Amino acid sequence: MPNRETPPGECPQCWQHAYDKSIHRALAPGEDCAPCISHMVNGCPNRVPKKSWWR
């Protein structure tokens, strides 16, 4: 899959894992993706905050 540019304010890892299905294809049925679990538990470490509409 060609690289899609991550929209402003989105986490590049989350964006890639959401749109590149080949990343999760290698997992066994019922197996969890370690980077996805880490993001769910700890949040996105590289997320850029979005500008709010009032600022």
All heavy atoms as atom14 arrays in JSON, in Angstrom:
{
  "sequence": "MPNRETPPGECPQCWQHAYDKSIHRALAPGEDCAPCISHMVNGCPNRVPKKSWWR",
  "atom14_mask": [
    [1, 1, 1, 1, 1, 1, 1, 1, 0, 0, 0, 0, 0, 0],
    [1, 1, 1, 1, 1, 1, 1, 0, 0, 0, 0, 0, 0, 0],
    [1, 1, 1, 1, 1, 1, 1, 1, 0, 0, 0, 0, 0, 0],
    [1, 1, 1, 1, 1, 1, 1, 1, 1, 1, 1, 0, 0, 0],
    [1, 1, 1, 1, 1, 1, 1, 1, 1, 0, 0, 0, 0, 0],
    [1, 1, 1, 1, 1, 1, 1, 0, 0, 0, 0, 0, 0, 0],
    [1, 1, 1, 1, 1, 1, 1, 0, 0, 0, 0, 0, 0, 0],
    [1, 1, 1, 1, 1, 1, 1, 0, 0, 0, 0, 0, 0, 0],
    [1, 1, 1, 1, 0, 0, 0, 0, 0, 0, 0, 0, 0, 0],
    [1, 1, 1, 1, 1, 1, 1, 1, 1, 0, 0, 0, 0, 0],
    [1, 1, 1, 1, 1, 1, 0, 0, 0, 0, 0, 0, 0, 0],
    [1, 1, 1, 1, 1, 1, 1, 0, 0, 0, 0, 0, 0, 0],
    [1, 1, 1, 1, 1, 1, 1, 1, 1, 0, 0, 0, 0, 0],
    [1, 1, 1, 1, 1, 1, 0, 0, 0, 0, 0, 0, 0, 0],
    [1, 1, 1, 1, 1, 1, 1, 1, 1, 1, 1, 1, 1, 1],
    [1, 1, 1, 1, 1, 1, 1, 1, 1, 0, 0, 0, 0, 0],
    [1, 1, 1, 1, 1, 1, 1, 1, 1, 1, 0, 0, 0, 0],
    [1, 1, 1, 1, 1, 0, 0, 0, 0, 0, 0, 0, 0, 0],
    [1, 1, 1, 1, 1, 1, 1, 1, 1, 1, 1, 1, 0, 0],
    [1, 1, 1, 1, 1, 1, 1, 1, 0, 0, 0, 0, 0, 0],
    [1, 1, 1, 1, 1, 1, 1, 1, 1, 0, 0, 0, 0, 0],
    [1, 1, 1, 1, 1, 1, 0, 0, 0, 0, 0, 0, 0, 0],
    [1, 1, 1, 1, 1, 1, 1, 1, 0, 0, 0, 0, 0, 0],
    [1, 1, 1, 1, 1, 1, 1, 1, 1, 1, 0, 0, 0, 0],
    [1, 1, 1, 1, 1, 1, 1, 1, 1, 1, 1, 0, 0, 0],
    [1, 1, 1, 1, 1, 0, 0, 0, 0, 0, 0, 0, 0, 0],
    [1, 1, 1, 1, 1, 1, 1, 1, 0, 0, 0, 0, 0, 0],
    [1, 1, 1, 1, 1, 0, 0, 0, 0, 0, 0, 0, 0, 0],
    [1, 1, 1, 1, 1, 1, 1, 0, 0, 0, 0, 0, 0, 0],
    [1, 1, 1, 1, 0, 0, 0, 0, 0, 0, 0, 0, 0, 0],
    [1, 1, 1, 1, 1, 1, 1, 1, 1, 0, 0, 0, 0, 0],
    [1, 1, 1, 1, 1, 1, 1, 1, 0, 0, 0, 0, 0, 0],
    [1, 1, 1, 1, 1, 1, 0, 0, 0, 0, 0, 0, 0, 0],
    [1, 1, 1, 1, 1, 0, 0, 0, 0, 0, 0, 0, 0, 0],
    [1, 1, 1, 1, 1, 1, 1, 0, 0, 0, 0, 0, 0, 0],
    [1, 1, 1, 1, 1, 1, 0, 0, 0, 0, 0, 0, 0, 0],
    [1, 1, 1, 1, 1, 1, 1, 1, 0, 0, 0, 0, 0, 0],
    [1, 1, 1, 1, 1, 1, 0, 0, 0, 0, 0, 0, 0, 0],
    [1, 1, 1, 1, 1, 1, 1, 1, 1, 1, 0, 0, 0, 0],
    [1, 1, 1, 1, 1, 1, 1, 1, 0, 0, 0, 0, 0, 0],
    [1, 1, 1, 1, 1, 1, 1, 0, 0, 0, 0, 0, 0, 0],
    [1, 1, 1, 1, 1, 1, 1, 1, 0, 0, 0, 0, 0, 0],
    [1, 1, 1, 1, 0, 0, 0, 0, 0, 0, 0, 0, 0, 0],
    [1, 1, 1, 1, 1, 1, 0, 0, 0, 0, 0, 0, 0, 0],
    [1, 1, 1, 1, 1, 1, 1, 0, 0, 0, 0, 0, 0, 0],
    [1, 1, 1, 1, 1, 1, 1, 1, 0, 0, 0, 0, 0, 0],
    [1, 1, 1, 1, 1, 1, 1, 1, 1, 1, 1, 0, 0, 0],
    [1, 1, 1, 1, 1, 1, 1, 0, 0, 0, 0, 0, 0, 0],
    [1, 1, 1, 1, 1, 1, 1, 0, 0, 0, 0, 0, 0, 0],
    [1, 1, 1, 1, 1, 1, 1, 1, 1, 0, 0, 0, 0, 0],
    [1, 1, 1, 1, 1, 1, 1, 1, 1, 0, 0, 0, 0, 0],
    [1, 1, 1, 1, 1, 1, 0, 0, 0, 0, 0, 0, 0, 0],
    [1, 1, 1, 1, 1, 1, 1, 1, 1, 1, 1, 1, 1, 1],
    [1, 1, 1, 1, 1, 1, 1, 1, 1, 1, 1, 1, 1, 1],
    [1, 1, 1, 1, 1, 1, 1, 1, 1, 1, 1, 0, 0, 0]
  ],
  "atom14_positions": [
    [[0.84, -1.17, 0.0], [0.0, 0.0, 0.0], [0.89, 1.24, 0.0], [1.84, 1.33, 0.75], [-0.87, 0.0, 1.25], [-1.7, 1.23, 1.39], [-2.68, 1.12, 2.88], [-3.06, 2.82, 3.04], [0.0, 0.0, 0.0], [0.0, 0.0, 0.0], [0.0, 0.0, 0.0], [0.0, 0.0, 0.0], [0.0, 0.0, 0.0], [0.0, 0.0, 0.0]],
    [[0.56, 2.21, -0.83], [1.35, 3.43, -0.84], [1.16, 4.2, 0.46], [0.1, 4.14, 1.09], [0.8, 4.22, -2.02], [-0.53, 3.64, -2.31], [-0.5, 2.23, -1.81], [0.0, 0.0, 0.0], [0.0, 0.0, 0.0], [0.0, 0.0, 0.0], [0.0, 0.0, 0.0], [0.0, 0.0, 0.0], [0.0, 0.0, 0.0], [0.0, 0.0, 0.0]],
    [[2.19, 4.91, 0.85], [2.1, 5.7, 2.08], [1.06, 6.8, 1.93], [1.07, 7.53, 0.95], [3.45, 6.34, 2.4], [4.33, 5.44, 3.21], [3.87, 4.45, 3.77], [5.6, 5.77, 3.27], [0.0, 0.0, 0.0], [0.0, 0.0, 0.0], [0.0, 0.0, 0.0], [0.0, 0.0, 0.0], [0.0, 0.0, 0.0], [0.0, 0.0, 0.0]],
    [[0.17, 6.87, 2.87], [-0.8, 7.95, 2.91], [-0.27, 8.96, 3.89], [0.23, 8.61, 4.95], [-2.16, 7.45, 3.38], [-2.77, 6.43, 2.44], [-4.02, 5.89, 3.04], [-5.14, 6.67, 2.54], [-6.4, 6.4, 2.79], [-6.71, 5.38, 3.55], [-7.36, 7.13, 2.31], [0.0, 0.0, 0.0], [0.0, 0.0, 0.0], [0.0, 0.0, 0.0]],
    [[-0.39, 10.21, 3.55], [0.08, 11.25, 4.45], [-0.85, 11.36, 5.64], [-2.07, 11.36, 5.49], [0.16, 12.58, 3.71], [0.89, 13.63, 4.5], [1.21, 14.85, 3.67], [1.52, 14.69, 2.48], [1.12, 15.95, 4.23], [0.0, 0.0, 0.0], [0.0, 0.0, 0.0], [0.0, 0.0, 0.0], [0.0, 0.0, 0.0], [0.0, 0.0, 0.0]],
    [[-0.27, 11.43, 6.81], [-1.05, 11.53, 8.04], [-1.63, 12.94, 8.15], [-0.9, 13.91, 8.04], [-0.15, 11.25, 9.26], [0.47, 9.99, 9.08], [-0.96, 11.22, 10.54], [0.0, 0.0, 0.0], [0.0, 0.0, 0.0], [0.0, 0.0, 0.0], [0.0, 0.0, 0.0], [0.0, 0.0, 0.0], [0.0, 0.0, 0.0], [0.0, 0.0, 0.0]],
    [[-2.92, 13.07, 8.38], [-3.52, 14.39, 8.54], [-2.99, 15.1, 9.78], [-2.58, 14.44, 10.74], [-5.02, 14.1, 8.71], [-5.21, 12.72, 8.24], [-3.92, 12.01, 8.43], [0.0, 0.0, 0.0], [0.0, 0.0, 0.0], [0.0, 0.0, 0.0], [0.0, 0.0, 0.0], [0.0, 0.0, 0.0], [0.0, 0.0, 0.0], [0.0, 0.0, 0.0]],
    [[-3.0, 16.42, 9.78], [-2.54, 17.16, 10.95], [-3.33, 16.78, 12.2], [-4.54, 16.61, 12.15], [-2.81, 18.63, 10.58], [-2.95, 18.63, 9.11], [-3.43, 17.28, 8.7], [0.0, 0.0, 0.0], [0.0, 0.0, 0.0], [0.0, 0.0, 0.0], [0.0, 0.0, 0.0], [0.0, 0.0, 0.0], [0.0, 0.0, 0.0], [0.0, 0.0, 0.0]],
    [[-2.6, 16.6, 13.29], [-3.24, 16.28, 14.56], [-3.47, 14.8, 14.8], [-3.91, 14.41, 15.86], [0.0, 0.0, 0.0], [0.0, 0.0, 0.0], [0.0, 0.0, 0.0], [0.0, 0.0, 0.0], [0.0, 0.0, 0.0], [0.0, 0.0, 0.0], [0.0, 0.0, 0.0], [0.0, 0.0, 0.0], [0.0, 0.0, 0.0], [0.0, 0.0, 0.0]],
    [[-3.17, 13.96, 13.81], [-3.37, 12.52, 13.97], [-2.04, 11.84, 14.27], [-0.99, 12.27, 13.82], [-3.97, 11.92, 12.7], [-5.35, 12.43, 12.38], [-6.39, 12.02, 13.39], [-6.23, 10.97, 14.04], [-7.37, 12.75, 13.54], [0.0, 0.0, 0.0], [0.0, 0.0, 0.0], [0.0, 0.0, 0.0], [0.0, 0.0, 0.0], [0.0, 0.0, 0.0]],
    [[-2.09, 10.75, 15.0], [-0.91, 9.97, 15.32], [-0.51, 9.16, 14.09], [-1.32, 8.39, 13.56], [-1.22, 9.04, 16.49], [0.07, 7.83, 16.83], [0.0, 0.0, 0.0], [0.0, 0.0, 0.0], [0.0, 0.0, 0.0], [0.0, 0.0, 0.0], [0.0, 0.0, 0.0], [0.0, 0.0, 0.0], [0.0, 0.0, 0.0], [0.0, 0.0, 0.0]],
    [[0.74, 9.3, 13.62], [1.16, 8.56, 12.42], [1.03, 7.04, 12.58], [0.66, 6.35, 11.65], [2.62, 8.96, 12.24], [2.75, 10.27, 12.94], [1.78, 10.22, 14.08], [0.0, 0.0, 0.0], [0.0, 0.0, 0.0], [0.0, 0.0, 0.0], [0.0, 0.0, 0.0], [0.0, 0.0, 0.0], [0.0, 0.0, 0.0], [0.0, 0.0, 0.0]],
    [[1.34, 6.52, 13.77], [1.25, 5.07, 13.97], [-0.21, 4.62, 13.93], [-0.53, 3.63, 13.28], [1.87, 4.67, 15.3], [1.8, 3.17, 15.53], [2.47, 2.75, 16.82], [3.33, 3.45, 17.31], [2.07, 1.62, 17.35], [0.0, 0.0, 0.0], [0.0, 0.0, 0.0], [0.0, 0.0, 0.0], [0.0, 0.0, 0.0], [0.0, 0.0, 0.0]],
    [[-1.09, 5.32, 14.6], [-2.5, 4.95, 14.59], [-3.06, 5.02, 13.17], [-3.82, 4.15, 12.75], [-3.31, 5.87, 15.51], [-2.98, 5.64, 17.25], [0.0, 0.0, 0.0], [0.0, 0.0, 0.0], [0.0, 0.0, 0.0], [0.0, 0.0, 0.0], [0.0, 0.0, 0.0], [0.0, 0.0, 0.0], [0.0, 0.0, 0.0], [0.0, 0.0, 0.0]],
    [[-2.7, 6.06, 12.46], [-3.19, 6.25, 11.1], [-2.73, 5.1, 10.2], [-3.52, 4.54, 9.45], [-2.69, 7.59, 10.57], [-3.3, 7.99, 9.28], [-2.74, 7.88, 8.06], [-4.61, 8.51, 9.09], [-3.61, 8.33, 7.1], [-4.76, 8.72, 7.7], [-5.66, 8.83, 9.93], [-5.93, 9.24, 7.16], [-6.82, 9.34, 9.38], [-6.94, 9.54, 8.03]],
    [[-1.46, 4.73, 10.31], [-0.93, 3.64, 9.49], [-1.61, 2.32, 9.85], [-1.98, 1.55, 8.97], [0.57, 3.53, 9.66], [1.17, 2.48, 8.76], [2.67, 2.34, 8.94], [3.22, 2.81, 9.92], [3.31, 1.69, 8.01], [0.0, 0.0, 0.0], [0.0, 0.0, 0.0], [0.0, 0.0, 0.0], [0.0, 0.0, 0.0], [0.0, 0.0, 0.0]],
    [[-1.77, 2.04, 11.12], [-2.39, 0.79, 11.55], [-3.86, 0.72, 11.15], [-4.4, -0.35, 10.93], [-2.24, 0.59, 13.06], [-0.9, 0.05, 13.44], [-0.74, -1.12, 14.14], [0.35, 0.51, 13.2], [0.55, -1.34, 14.32], [1.23, -0.37, 13.77], [0.0, 0.0, 0.0], [0.0, 0.0, 0.0], [0.0, 0.0, 0.0], [0.0, 0.0, 0.0]],
    [[-4.51, 1.86, 11.05], [-5.92, 1.88, 10.66], [-6.11, 1.65, 9.16], [-7.08, 1.04, 8.74], [-6.55, 3.21, 11.06], [0.0, 0.0, 0.0], [0.0, 0.0, 0.0], [0.0, 0.0, 0.0], [0.0, 0.0, 0.0], [0.0, 0.0, 0.0], [0.0, 0.0, 0.0], [0.0, 0.0, 0.0], [0.0, 0.0, 0.0], [0.0, 0.0, 0.0]],
    [[-5.16, 2.12, 8.34], [-5.36, 2.08, 6.9], [-4.47, 1.11, 6.14], [-4.69, 0.87, 4.97], [-5.2, 3.49, 6.32], [-6.34, 4.37, 6.76], [-6.18, 5.26, 7.81], [-7.58, 4.26, 6.16], [-7.24, 6.03, 8.25], [-8.64, 5.02, 6.59], [-8.46, 5.91, 7.63], [-9.51, 6.67, 8.05], [0.0, 0.0, 0.0], [0.0, 0.0, 0.0]],
    [[-3.46, 0.54, 6.8], [-2.61, -0.45, 6.14], [-2.91, -1.83, 6.73], [-2.37, -2.21, 7.75], [-1.13, -0.09, 6.34], [-0.2, -1.0, 5.55], [-0.68, -1.94, 4.89], [1.02, -0.76, 5.6], [0.0, 0.0, 0.0], [0.0, 0.0, 0.0], [0.0, 0.0, 0.0], [0.0, 0.0, 0.0], [0.0, 0.0, 0.0], [0.0, 0.0, 0.0]],
    [[-3.8, -2.55, 6.08], [-4.27, -3.84, 6.61], [-3.19, -4.9, 6.64], [-3.31, -5.9, 7.35], [-5.47, -4.33, 5.81], [-6.63, -3.35, 5.79], [-7.1, -3.03, 7.18], [-8.22, -2.01, 7.15], [-8.55, -1.45, 8.42], [0.0, 0.0, 0.0], [0.0, 0.0, 0.0], [0.0, 0.0, 0.0], [0.0, 0.0, 0.0], [0.0, 0.0, 0.0]],
    [[-2.1, -4.72, 5.9], [-1.03, -5.72, 5.89], [-0.32, -5.81, 7.24], [0.28, -6.83, 7.55], [-0.02, -5.41, 4.79], [0.68, -4.21, 5.06], [0.0, 0.0, 0.0], [0.0, 0.0, 0.0], [0.0, 0.0, 0.0], [0.0, 0.0, 0.0], [0.0, 0.0, 0.0], [0.0, 0.0, 0.0], [0.0, 0.0, 0.0], [0.0, 0.0, 0.0]],
    [[-0.39, -4.76, 8.04], [0.24, -4.78, 9.36], [-0.4, -5.83, 10.25], [0.28, -6.59, 10.93], [0.16, -3.39, 10.02], [0.99, -2.39, 9.23], [0.61, -3.44, 11.47], [0.79, -0.96, 9.66], [0.0, 0.0, 0.0], [0.0, 0.0, 0.0], [0.0, 0.0, 0.0], [0.0, 0.0, 0.0], [0.0, 0.0, 0.0], [0.0, 0.0, 0.0]],
    [[-1.71, -5.91, 10.24], [-2.42, -6.84, 11.11], [-2.65, -8.21, 10.46], [-3.04, -9.15, 11.13], [-3.76, -6.25, 11.55], [-3.58, -5.03, 12.4], [-4.18, -3.84, 12.1], [-2.85, -4.83, 13.53], [-3.83, -2.95, 13.03], [-3.02, -3.52, 13.89], [0.0, 0.0, 0.0], [0.0, 0.0, 0.0], [0.0, 0.0, 0.0], [0.0, 0.0, 0.0]],
    [[-2.39, -8.32, 9.18], [-2.61, -9.58, 8.47], [-1.7, -10.69, 8.99], [-2.07, -11.87, 8.97], [-2.37, -9.37, 6.97], [-2.92, -10.47, 6.12], [-2.85, -10.12, 4.64], [-3.75, -9.01, 4.37], [-3.49, -8.03, 3.52], [-2.35, -8.0, 2.86], [-4.35, -7.07, 3.31], [0.0, 0.0, 0.0], [0.0, 0.0, 0.0], [0.0, 0.0, 0.0]],
    [[-0.53, -10.34, 9.5], [0.43, -11.34, 9.98], [0.05, -11.9, 11.35], [0.62, -12.9, 11.79], [1.82, -10.73, 10.04], [0.0, 0.0, 0.0], [0.0, 0.0, 0.0], [0.0, 0.0, 0.0], [0.0, 0.0, 0.0], [0.0, 0.0, 0.0], [0.0, 0.0, 0.0], [0.0, 0.0, 0.0], [0.0, 0.0, 0.0], [0.0, 0.0, 0.0]],
    [[-0.89, -11.28, 12.02], [-1.29, -11.75, 13.36], [-2.18, -12.98, 13.25], [-2.96, -13.13, 12.32], [-2.05, -10.65, 14.1], [-1.29, -9.36, 14.38], [-2.22, -8.31, 14.96], [-0.12, -9.63, 15.3], [0.0, 0.0, 0.0], [0.0, 0.0, 0.0], [0.0, 0.0, 0.0], [0.0, 0.0, 0.0], [0.0, 0.0, 0.0], [0.0, 0.0, 0.0]],
    [[-2.06, -13.86, 14.22], [-2.9, -15.05, 14.27], [-4.32, -14.65, 14.7], [-4.51, -13.6, 15.32], [-2.32, -16.04, 15.27], [0.0, 0.0, 0.0], [0.0, 0.0, 0.0], [0.0, 0.0, 0.0], [0.0, 0.0, 0.0], [0.0, 0.0, 0.0], [0.0, 0.0, 0.0], [0.0, 0.0, 0.0], [0.0, 0.0, 0.0], [0.0, 0.0, 0.0]],
    [[-5.31, -15.46, 14.39], [-6.67, -15.16, 14.84], [-6.72, -15.0, 16.36], [-6.2, -15.82, 17.1], [-7.49, -16.37, 14.39], [-6.7, -16.94, 13.24], [-5.26, -16.67, 13.57], [0.0, 0.0, 0.0], [0.0, 0.0, 0.0], [0.0, 0.0, 0.0], [0.0, 0.0, 0.0], [0.0, 0.0, 0.0], [0.0, 0.0, 0.0], [0.0, 0.0, 0.0]],
    [[-7.28, -13.92, 16.79], [-7.39, -13.65, 18.23], [-6.14, -13.02, 18.84], [-6.15, -12.65, 20.01], [0.0, 0.0, 0.0], [0.0, 0.0, 0.0], [0.0, 0.0, 0.0], [0.0, 0.0, 0.0], [0.0, 0.0, 0.0], [0.0, 0.0, 0.0], [0.0, 0.0, 0.0], [0.0, 0.0, 0.0], [0.0, 0.0, 0.0], [0.0, 0.0, 0.0]],
    [[-5.07, -12.89, 18.06], [-3.84, -12.28, 18.57], [-3.96, -10.76, 18.49], [-4.45, -10.21, 17.5], [-2.65, -12.74, 17.73], [-1.31, -12.22, 18.21], [-0.15, -12.7, 17.35], [-0.39, -13.41, 16.36], [0.98, -12.35, 17.68], [0.0, 0.0, 0.0], [0.0, 0.0, 0.0], [0.0, 0.0, 0.0], [0.0, 0.0, 0.0], [0.0, 0.0, 0.0]],
    [[-3.52, -10.08, 19.54], [-3.59, -8.63, 19.57], [-2.29, -8.02, 19.05], [-1.22, -8.59, 19.21], [-3.82, -8.13, 21.0], [-5.21, -8.49, 21.51], [-6.15, -8.49, 20.7], [-5.33, -8.79, 22.71], [0.0, 0.0, 0.0], [0.0, 0.0, 0.0], [0.0, 0.0, 0.0], [0.0, 0.0, 0.0], [0.0, 0.0, 0.0], [0.0, 0.0, 0.0]],
    [[-2.41, -6.85, 18.47], [-1.26, -6.11, 17.96], [-0.65, -5.34, 19.15], [-1.3, -4.5, 19.75], [-1.71, -5.15, 16.87], [-0.42, -4.07, 16.26], [0.0, 0.0, 0.0], [0.0, 0.0, 0.0], [0.0, 0.0, 0.0], [0.0, 0.0, 0.0], [0.0, 0.0, 0.0], [0.0, 0.0, 0.0], [0.0, 0.0, 0.0], [0.0, 0.0, 0.0]],
    [[0.6, -5.65, 19.48], [1.27, -5.02, 20.64], [1.32, -3.5, 20.54], [1.02, -2.81, 21.53], [2.66, -5.61, 20.82], [0.0, 0.0, 0.0], [0.0, 0.0, 0.0], [0.0, 0.0, 0.0], [0.0, 0.0, 0.0], [0.0, 0.0, 0.0], [0.0, 0.0, 0.0], [0.0, 0.0, 0.0], [0.0, 0.0, 0.0], [0.0, 0.0, 0.0]],
    [[1.67, -2.89, 19.39], [1.67, -1.43, 19.33], [0.28, -0.83, 19.52], [0.13, 0.21, 20.15], [2.21, -1.13, 17.94], [3.01, -2.32, 17.56], [2.3, -3.48, 18.2], [0.0, 0.0, 0.0], [0.0, 0.0, 0.0], [0.0, 0.0, 0.0], [0.0, 0.0, 0.0], [0.0, 0.0, 0.0], [0.0, 0.0, 0.0], [0.0, 0.0, 0.0]],
    [[-0.75, -1.5, 19.01], [-2.12, -0.99, 19.18], [-2.53, -1.06, 20.65], [-3.14, -0.13, 21.18], [-3.1, -1.78, 18.32], [-2.95, -1.45, 16.55], [0.0, 0.0, 0.0], [0.0, 0.0, 0.0], [0.0, 0.0, 0.0], [0.0, 0.0, 0.0], [0.0, 0.0, 0.0], [0.0, 0.0, 0.0], [0.0, 0.0, 0.0], [0.0, 0.0, 0.0]],
    [[-2.2, -2.16, 21.32], [-2.52, -2.3, 22.74], [-1.79, -1.24, 23.55], [-2.36, -0.61, 24.44], [-2.15, -3.71, 23.26], [-2.98, -4.77, 22.54], [-2.31, -3.82, 24.76], [-4.46, -4.68, 22.79], [0.0, 0.0, 0.0], [0.0, 0.0, 0.0], [0.0, 0.0, 0.0], [0.0, 0.0, 0.0], [0.0, 0.0, 0.0], [0.0, 0.0, 0.0]],
    [[-0.52, -1.0, 23.23], [0.25, 0.02, 23.93], [-0.39, 1.39, 23.77], [-0.48, 2.17, 24.73], [1.68, 0.05, 23.39], [2.4, 1.11, 23.95], [0.0, 0.0, 0.0], [0.0, 0.0, 0.0], [0.0, 0.0, 0.0], [0.0, 0.0, 0.0], [0.0, 0.0, 0.0], [0.0, 0.0, 0.0], [0.0, 0.0, 0.0], [0.0, 0.0, 0.0]],
    [[-0.87, 1.69, 22.59], [-1.53, 2.97, 22.36], [-2.85, 3.07, 23.13], [-3.19, 4.12, 23.64], [-1.8, 3.16, 20.86], [-0.72, 3.89, 20.15], [0.58, 3.46, 20.14], [-0.75, 5.02, 19.43], [1.3, 4.3, 19.42], [0.51, 5.26, 18.98], [0.0, 0.0, 0.0], [0.0, 0.0, 0.0], [0.0, 0.0, 0.0], [0.0, 0.0, 0.0]],
    [[-3.59, 1.97, 23.2], [-4.86, 2.0, 23.94], [-4.62, 2.21, 25.43], [-5.38, 2.93, 26.09], [-5.64, 0.7, 23.72], [-6.28, 0.63, 22.36], [-7.43, -0.75, 22.21], [-6.35, -2.15, 22.19], [0.0, 0.0, 0.0], [0.0, 0.0, 0.0], [0.0, 0.0, 0.0], [0.0, 0.0, 0.0], [0.0, 0.0, 0.0], [0.0, 0.0, 0.0]],
    [[-3.57, 1.62, 25.96], [-3.28, 1.71, 27.4], [-2.6, 3.03, 27.75], [-2.98, 3.71, 28.69], [-2.4, 0.51, 27.85], [-1.95, 0.68, 29.28], [-3.16, -0.79, 27.67], [0.0, 0.0, 0.0], [0.0, 0.0, 0.0], [0.0, 0.0, 0.0], [0.0, 0.0, 0.0], [0.0, 0.0, 0.0], [0.0, 0.0, 0.0], [0.0, 0.0, 0.0]],
    [[-1.58, 3.39, 26.97], [-0.75, 4.55, 27.31], [-1.06, 5.82, 26.54], [-0.49, 6.87, 26.83], [0.73, 4.19, 27.07], [1.15, 3.0, 27.89], [0.81, 2.87, 29.04], [1.88, 2.09, 27.26], [0.0, 0.0, 0.0], [0.0, 0.0, 0.0], [0.0, 0.0, 0.0], [0.0, 0.0, 0.0], [0.0, 0.0, 0.0], [0.0, 0.0, 0.0]],
    [[-1.91, 5.74, 25.55], [-2.18, 6.91, 24.71], [-1.15, 7.01, 23.6], [-0.2, 6.24, 23.52], [0.0, 0.0, 0.0], [0.0, 0.0, 0.0], [0.0, 0.0, 0.0], [0.0, 0.0, 0.0], [0.0, 0.0, 0.0], [0.0, 0.0, 0.0], [0.0, 0.0, 0.0], [0.0, 0.0, 0.0], [0.0, 0.0, 0.0], [0.0, 0.0, 0.0]],
    [[-1.33, 7.97, 22.74], [-0.44, 8.16, 21.61], [0.68, 9.12, 22.01], [0.44, 10.29, 22.23], [-1.2, 8.74, 20.43], [-2.52, 7.67, 19.84], [0.0, 0.0, 0.0], [0.0, 0.0, 0.0], [0.0, 0.0, 0.0], [0.0, 0.0, 0.0], [0.0, 0.0, 0.0], [0.0, 0.0, 0.0], [0.0, 0.0, 0.0], [0.0, 0.0, 0.0]],
    [[1.92, 8.61, 22.09], [3.03, 9.46, 22.52], [3.42, 10.51, 21.49], [3.99, 11.52, 21.84], [4.17, 8.46, 22.73], [3.85, 7.34, 21.83], [2.35, 7.25, 21.8], [0.0, 0.0, 0.0], [0.0, 0.0, 0.0], [0.0, 0.0, 0.0], [0.0, 0.0, 0.0], [0.0, 0.0, 0.0], [0.0, 0.0, 0.0], [0.0, 0.0, 0.0]],
    [[3.11, 10.29, 20.23], [3.55, 11.22, 19.19], [2.39, 11.98, 18.56], [2.5, 12.44, 17.44], [4.35, 10.48, 18.12], [3.64, 9.26, 17.61], [2.52, 8.96, 18.01], [4.28, 8.53, 16.72], [0.0, 0.0, 0.0], [0.0, 0.0, 0.0], [0.0, 0.0, 0.0], [0.0, 0.0, 0.0], [0.0, 0.0, 0.0], [0.0, 0.0, 0.0]],
    [[1.3, 12.12, 19.26], [0.15, 12.82, 18.72], [0.34, 14.32, 18.86], [0.7, 14.83, 19.91], [-1.12, 12.4, 19.44], [-2.32, 13.04, 18.82], [-3.57, 12.42, 19.3], [-4.67, 13.13, 18.7], [-5.9, 12.77, 18.73], [-6.21, 11.67, 19.36], [-6.83, 13.46, 18.16], [0.0, 0.0, 0.0], [0.0, 0.0, 0.0], [0.0, 0.0, 0.0]],
    [[0.06, 15.02, 17.79], [0.17, 16.48, 17.79], [-1.22, 17.03, 18.1], [-2.19, 16.66, 17.45], [0.62, 16.97, 16.39], [0.7, 18.47, 16.36], [1.94, 16.33, 16.02], [0.0, 0.0, 0.0], [0.0, 0.0, 0.0], [0.0, 0.0, 0.0], [0.0, 0.0, 0.0], [0.0, 0.0, 0.0], [0.0, 0.0, 0.0], [0.0, 0.0, 0.0]],
    [[-1.34, 17.91, 19.1], [-2.67, 18.43, 19.43], [-3.25, 19.25, 18.28], [-2.54, 20.0, 17.62], [-2.42, 19.32, 20.65], [-0.99, 19.25, 20.95], [-0.3, 18.42, 19.93], [0.0, 0.0, 0.0], [0.0, 0.0, 0.0], [0.0, 0.0, 0.0], [0.0, 0.0, 0.0], [0.0, 0.0, 0.0], [0.0, 0.0, 0.0], [0.0, 0.0, 0.0]],
    [[-4.54, 19.06, 18.04], [-5.22, 19.83, 17.01], [-5.48, 21.24, 17.53], [-5.66, 21.45, 18.72], [-6.57, 19.19, 16.68], [-6.48, 17.88, 15.98], [-7.86, 17.37, 15.67], [-7.82, 16.0, 15.08], [-9.15, 15.48, 14.8], [0.0, 0.0, 0.0], [0.0, 0.0, 0.0], [0.0, 0.0, 0.0], [0.0, 0.0, 0.0], [0.0, 0.0, 0.0]],
    [[-5.52, 22.19, 16.6], [-5.9, 23.53, 16.99], [-7.41, 23.54, 17.12], [-8.13, 22.99, 16.3], [-5.47, 24.54, 15.92], [-3.99, 24.77, 15.9], [-3.64, 25.88, 14.94], [-2.14, 26.14, 15.0], [-1.76, 27.24, 14.13], [0.0, 0.0, 0.0], [0.0, 0.0, 0.0], [0.0, 0.0, 0.0], [0.0, 0.0, 0.0], [0.0, 0.0, 0.0]],
    [[-7.89, 24.16, 18.17], [-9.33, 24.22, 18.35], [-9.91, 25.34, 17.5], [-9.21, 26.26, 17.07], [-9.65, 24.44, 19.83], [-9.06, 25.63, 20.27], [0.0, 0.0, 0.0], [0.0, 0.0, 0.0], [0.0, 0.0, 0.0], [0.0, 0.0, 0.0], [0.0, 0.0, 0.0], [0.0, 0.0, 0.0], [0.0, 0.0, 0.0], [0.0, 0.0, 0.0]],
    [[-11.19, 25.29, 17.25], [-11.82, 26.25, 16.36], [-11.85, 27.66, 16.98], [-11.96, 28.65, 16.26], [-13.22, 25.79, 15.99], [-14.16, 25.69, 17.15], [-14.35, 24.58, 17.94], [-15.01, 26.68, 17.69], [-15.25, 24.85, 18.92], [-15.69, 26.13, 18.8], [-15.27, 28.0, 17.35], [-16.6, 26.86, 19.55], [-16.19, 28.72, 18.1], [-16.83, 28.15, 19.18]],
    [[-11.72, 27.79, 18.29], [-11.79, 29.11, 18.89], [-10.41, 29.75, 19.08], [-10.3, 30.86, 19.55], [-12.55, 29.09, 20.22], [-11.89, 28.27, 21.28], [-10.9, 28.65, 22.12], [-12.17, 26.92, 21.61], [-10.54, 27.63, 22.95], [-11.33, 26.55, 22.65], [-13.07, 25.96, 21.12], [-11.33, 25.27, 23.22], [-13.07, 24.71, 21.69], [-12.21, 24.37, 22.73]],
    [[-9.35, 29.05, 18.75], [-8.0, 29.62, 18.9], [-7.4, 29.9, 17.55], [-7.51, 29.31, 16.61], [-7.08, 28.65, 19.65], [-7.46, 28.54, 21.06], [-6.44, 27.69, 21.76], [-7.0, 27.19, 23.01], [-6.38, 26.37, 23.79], [-5.18, 25.95, 23.49], [-6.92, 25.96, 24.89], [0.0, 0.0, 0.0], [0.0, 0.0, 0.0], [0.0, 0.0, 0.0]]
  ]
}
